[in-house]
Amino acid sequence: MLVRTRFNSPRADGLSSQEEAPVLFKIEDALARELAAECRAMECGRTTASGSRVFYFYAESNIGFEDAVRKAFIPFPEYAIEFGVQRDPPWSNYLNVLYPSDEQLQQIGNMDVLSKLVDEGDTLALQREVTHWVFFASTEGRAEFGKAVTDLGYAVDEEYLVDGDEPYAVRVSNTHAVTPDIIDKVVLELFRLARKMNGNYDG
């Protein structure tokens, strides 16, 4: 099952704007809720490109699919929708197209956090202190990461020792808004930097 909606105010690169992001989160939540109730469908991914977003769901049956989609979009009459159903017993579309890379998984996690903030009434545009945790297998990697992020304007708040294969942890912070474009830029910057030093960004 797939549902496509076009953005009303996309960015120049075809992605969603920070102004439109909150309503897109609400659309996704409504779709997931209605399709789970009517079809016992499970959301398995989404793609964003060329000014539109496509939501993908898997279910044992498509009975009630169209009614559920139309019901989900009742609060959003300004958004055009397209939808369709395709049989895919081996989940080949998910495994070959949708299964996310490590960076995409991180972005999905970002969107889940931002969606919860929007549900609580956060506009995402307010500047606030944001903290991040990163783990390393060696003190050398942690020290190298700490110097690099300090040069980028982050504060190294705390270093500590934990159990596990990557026991050398560090907490860093910076002040910024948490709109989707900003949070993805910040998180992916730290994610890639941590990997470069053989570390693991944890959120």
C-alpha positions in Angstrom: 0.0 0.0 0.0 1.2 3.5 -0.8 -0.2 7.0 -0.2 1.3 10.1 -1.9 0.7 13.7 -1.1 2.3 16.8 -2.6 3.7 19.6 -0.5 2.0 23.0 -0.7 5.2 24.9 0.0 8.2 22.7 -0.8 11.8 24.0 -0.5 13.8 24.7 -3.6 15.4 21.2 -3.4 12.0 19.5 -3.3 12.1 18.6 0.4 9.6 19.8 3.0 9.9 23.3 4.5 10.1 23.8 8.3 6.7 25.7 8.1 5.0 22.7 6.5 6.7 19.9 8.6 4.2 20.0 11.5 1.2 19.3 9.3 3.1 16.5 7.5 3.8 14.8 10.8 0.1 15.0 11.6 -0.9 13.6 8.2 1.5 10.6 8.8 0.1 10.0 12.3 -3.4 10.1 11.0 -2.6 7.7 8.2 -0.9 5.2 10.5 -3.8 5.4 13.0 -6.6 4.9 10.4 -4.8 2.2 8.4 -3.9 0.2 11.5 -7.5 0.4 12.7 -9.1 -0.5 9.4 -6.6 -2.8 7.7 -4.2 -3.8 10.5 -1.6 -2.2 8.3 2.0 -1.4 9.5 3.9 1.6 8.3 7.3 0.5 6.9 8.8 3.7 5.5 8.4 7.0 3.7 10.3 8.8 0.9 10.5 12.5 0.2 11.5 14.0 -3.2 10.4 16.4 -5.9 7.9 18.2 -3.6 6.0 15.1 -2.4 6.0 12.5 0.3 5.1 8.8 -0.2 4.1 6.7 2.8 4.4 2.9 2.5 2.4 0.4 4.5 2.1 -3.4 4.5 -1.0 -5.4 5.4 -2.5 -8.8 4.9 -5.5 -7.4 3.2 -6.4 -4.1 1.4 -10.1 -4.2 2.6 -11.0 -0.8 3.9 -7.8 0.8 2.6 -9.4 3.5 0.4 -11.9 4.5 3.1 -9.2 4.7 5.7 -7.0 6.9 3.6 -9.8 9.3 2.8 -10.8 9.4 6.5 -7.2 10.2 7.5 -7.2 13.2 5.1 -10.5 14.7 6.1 -8.7 17.2 8.4 -6.3 18.1 5.6 -8.6 19.1 2.6 -5.8 21.3 1.2 -3.7 18.3 0.4 -4.2 16.2 -2.8 -3.7 12.5 -2.4 -2.9 9.5 -4.6 -2.9 6.0 -3.4 -2.6 2.4 -4.6 -2.1 -1.2 -3.7 0.5 -3.7 -5.0 1.1 -7.3 -3.9 4.6 -7.9 -2.5 4.7 -11.1 -0.5 8.5 -11.3 -0.2 8.7 -7.6 0.9 11.1 -6.9 -2.0 10.1 -3.3 -2.2 10.9 -2.8 1.4 14.2 -4.7 1.3 15.4 -3.2 -2.0 14.0 0.3 -1.9 12.9 1.4 1.5 15.3 -0.3 3.9 17.2 2.6 5.3 20.9 3.2 5.5 22.4 4.0 8.9 22.1 7.7 8.2 18.5 7.3 7.1 17.7 5.4 10.2 19.1 8.3 12.2 16.9 10.7 10.3 13.9 8.6 10.9 14.7 8.7 14.6 15.0 12.5 14.3 11.6 12.8 12.8 10.0 10.6 15.5 11.4 12.9 18.2 10.3 16.0 16.4 6.8 14.6 15.8 6.4 14.1 19.6 7.6 17.7 20.2 5.0 18.9 17.6 2.3 16.9 19.4 3.2 18.7 22.6 2.8 22.1 20.9 6.4 22.9 20.1 6.9 25.0 17.0 10.5 23.7 16.7 11.8 27.1 15.7 12.7 28.2 19.2 16.4 28.3 20.0 17.2 25.9 22.9 20.2 23.9 24.2 20.3 20.5 22.6 22.5 17.7 24.0 24.0 14.7 22.2 25.7 11.5 23.4 28.5 9.7 21.6 30.4 6.5 22.6 33.9 5.4 21.8 36.1 2.3 22.2 39.2 4.3 23.1 40.0 7.5 25.0 42.0 8.7 21.9 38.9 8.6 19.7 36.9 10.4 22.3 39.6 13.1 22.7 39.9 13.6 19.0 36.1 13.9 18.7 35.9 16.4 21.5 38.5 18.7 19.9 36.8 18.5 16.5 33.3 19.4 17.9 34.8 22.2 20.0 36.2 23.7 16.8 32.7 23.4 15.4 31.2 25.5 18.3 29.9 22.7 20.5 30.5 22.5 24.2 31.9 19.3 25.7 29.7 19.0 28.8 30.8 15.7 30.3 33.0 12.7 29.8 32.3 9.4 31.6 32.8 5.7 31.6 30.1 3.1 31.0 29.9 -0.7 30.5 30.1 -2.2 27.1 32.3 -2.4 24.0 32.4 1.4 23.7 32.8 2.5 27.3 34.2 6.0 26.7 31.2 8.4 26.5 30.9 12.1 25.9 28.0 14.5 26.1 28.2 17.6 23.9 25.7 20.4 23.4 24.9 23.4 21.3 22.2 26.0 21.0 19.9 26.0 18.0 16.4 25.4 16.8 15.2 21.9 16.0 13.4 22.3 12.7 13.8 19.3 10.5 16.5 20.8 8.2 18.6 22.1 11.2 18.3 18.9 13.3 19.2 16.7 10.4 22.2 18.8 9.6 23.4 18.8 13.2 22.8 15.2 13.9 24.4 13.9 10.6 27.4 16.2 11.2 28.0 14.6 14.6 27.1 11.1 13.3 29.7 11.3 10.5 32.3 12.8 12.8 31.8 10.1 15.4 32.2 7.4 12.7 35.3 9.0 11.5 36.8 8.6 15.0 35.5 5.0 15.3 32.7 6.2 17.6 29.0 5.7 17.8 26.5 8.6 17.9 23.6 7.6 20.2 21.2 10.5 20.0 
